[in-house]
C-alpha cells in the first residue's frame, strides 16, 4: 500500500498521527477508555472508528464493556483482530467498518471488524430468469454470496481463495474452483491477472473482464457473467473457475467458450432432448441475428436474379415509391429498432412494454402504410430482432448487433461478396480467440465429438479425460483443460 | 514454439487439403480438360502414386529436421545451393497467391459484380485475408476446420443436385487417342499436387510431432485432393461433354447454375461464390503466411518484421494480380506452361531428391562419427 507512515510506536504517537490525518473525516470518533490497572500500573486505551460504518450496539457489548472489565481487545469479536502497521491500512480498515484500538502499554494497533453495512436480501434473478430450477440470485455481500456457493456445493473439493485488488483502496476478490478441475496454469494466470489490477474503487466484476480476458478488446464475450449461484456451481463442478468481487452481485466464469453463451439456466434442469432442440434453435437464431438484413440487402440490391421471377416482381412492387434505397432503408430501420430497444430498457418497467408495442407495431405499420418502407424490410428487421432476443447472453446479443451493422455496410457496398467477406472475418476473429488459453471455438473447431455432444445437450455430463493421452483434435490447452491437469 | 503457429497434425493435413483443393475443382479444371480431353478425369488417379511418394518424402524430411521449415533445412541439405532453391519455393508460393487472387477477382467480375473494378475487389479481399493471416497459422487452421467440411458438404450437394443432368457414358471410351492425353493431364495434375509442398513449410509447427500420424493424415489429405480433382473433372465432362467443358472458363460453376433450392432460390450460384471465396480465403492466408515466414527465415530477418512484411507483401500481391497478367490468354498460358510445371517440379520431383541427399548426408555423417569413435 505505498509508503505510508508506520503505526508501530506508543499510543501517544499513534494518537498524534491519526489526529493529524484520518481523524479529519466527518463522523470520525476518537474514544478514550480507562482500563483497570494491571500490577498497580494505570492503563487506558484509545478507540478510533467511523460512526456510520460501525455496529454501535456490538461495539458497546462486545468491546467496550469487556475491555472495562479488563479483557484484552484481541479476542473480543468473532473475527480475529488484525494488526495494523501503517496509516493507509488504518484508513482502509476504518472505512470498512473496523474499530482501531491501541492500549497504553502496547505498540500495536489492532483492528476489530464491527462493520454494519446494510445489504439487500437474496432476491430472484433479474436478468437470468428461469422456469425450472432455483430462483436465488447473488447480492452485494461477498460473504453471503460465498455462503450460497458453499451451501450448494458442500464438498471438500471446493476451493475458495481471496485476492485483494487495487492499489490505494484494495477490494476483496475471491476465486472459487473445484480441486482437480482447472489446471494450475489457469489458476496462476487468473491470480496474476487479478493482482495486476491497479484500478481503485472497482465496483463490479464487469470492470474486471478486460483485465481477465486473454484479448482485452474483443466483440465476442470470453467470460461468462452470472447472477445465479446454481449456474456457478454447474460450471465450477465442470472444471471452470468463478471470480467474485466484494459489492458485486454477479460472478465471472472462466474459461468461457463460444458454445457456453448458448446455454440458458433452464438447460440444467430440463429433459435433454428438449435442451438439444433449444440450443440448436439458439444457435440458428444467432446465425440469423447477424446476417439477415445483409442477405436481404445484397439480394435486393445486387442479386435479384437469385430469386424466382414472381417474388422479384412482388418485391419490386412493394418498393415502388420508397424514398430510400434498400441499404439505407435497412440501416435506418435497424438503427430505429436499436433506439427503440434502448428506450424500452431505460424506461420504468411499467412503461417499457408500452413503448415497445407502440414502437414495434404502430411505427412499423405506419411506416409501411405511408410507403416509407417495404413490408419485407420490416419483416426482416423484426425477425432479426426476435432472433437476437432469443439469445440467453445479452453480451452475445450485443455482439450480434455490432456485426450486423458491419455486415450490412459490407453487403451494401459489395453485395454477396461483401457479406461473405464479413462472415470470413468474423470466423477469423472467432478462430483467433481463446479464453484462459482454451480455444474459444472448441469443441466446434477444433472438433471434439464428446465435448460437442455435451455442448449440444446430448450428453449429461462433461466427458471424463483419458489420462494424459494426447488428443489431436483439441489443442494442448483445451486438452489439459478438459482432461484435467489437477489444480493445486 | 509460438502458440499462434502451433497446430495439430490433423489441422495441418486439413489445412493443406483445404488450401490446395481449390485448384483442382475450380481454378484449373479447364486446363486439365484442355490437356486431356475426355480422358482427363483419370489423370488424378494416375498421378496419385507419384504424389504419394512426394508426400512421404516431405514427412520424412520433416522428421530429419524437427521443428524446421523447408526454407530452414534446405541450406542444411543442399549447402549454399539451398538458398536459391528456397528462394524458388518462396516465389512459387507468392505466385500461388497472385494467381489465386487474380482468378478470384476475374471470376467475381465475370459472375456477380460486373461493374466493380477488379482491383477494388482484390484489395478488399486481400485485407480480409491479411486479417486472418495476421492472427497466425493456428487461426487459419481453425477457420479451415470450419470451412472445409462445409465446402465439402456443399460440393456433394451440388454433385447430387446435378445427377439427373449427368451422362456418365460421356466419360468413355478411354484411351481413344492413346495414352498421350492422360499423360499430359497427369503432368498438369502433378503440378496441382505440387502445391502440397506447402506441407514442408508447416510440419515444423505441428505439435505433437508424431511422424506416423502426420504421414497418415497427409496421405488422407492427398486422397481428398485427388477426389476433389477427379470428381469435378468427371462431373464436368459427364454434364457438359468434354468439347463444351474445355471451352468454358469455369465449368464447375455451371453445375451450380443447374441447382435450385425449392421455389425460393431460383439459382444457387450465390453458394458457388461462398465456395470459391471461403476456399480461396484459407488458401491465400496460408500461402501468404508461409511465403512471408519463409522470407524472414531466408533473409535472417527478426520475427517482429513478419507482420509489416506480411501487410507489405499482401498489398504487393494485389498490385501483382492486377498488373502481371495483361490479358486472359496470357494468364492461361502462364498457368499452363509455367505455374503448373513449376509446381510439379518443386512439389513432386524435388522432395524425393532432397530426401535422398539428406539421407546420404546423414549416412555419411553417421559413418564419420562411427569412424571417429572407432579410431
Interface residues (C-beta under 8 A of the other chain):
Chain A: X302 X303 X305 X306 X307 X308 X309 X311 X414 X415 X416 X417 X418 X420 X421 X424 X425 X427 X428 X429 X431 X432 X439 X441 X444 X445 X446 X447 X470 X472 X473 X475 X476
Chain B: X4 X6 X8 X9 X10 X11 X108 X112 X113 X116 X121 X124 X125 X128 X131 X132 X135 X136 X138 X139 X140 X142 X143 X145 X146 X147 X207 X208 X213 X263 X264 X265 X266 X267 X268 X269 X270 X273 X274 X277 X278 X281
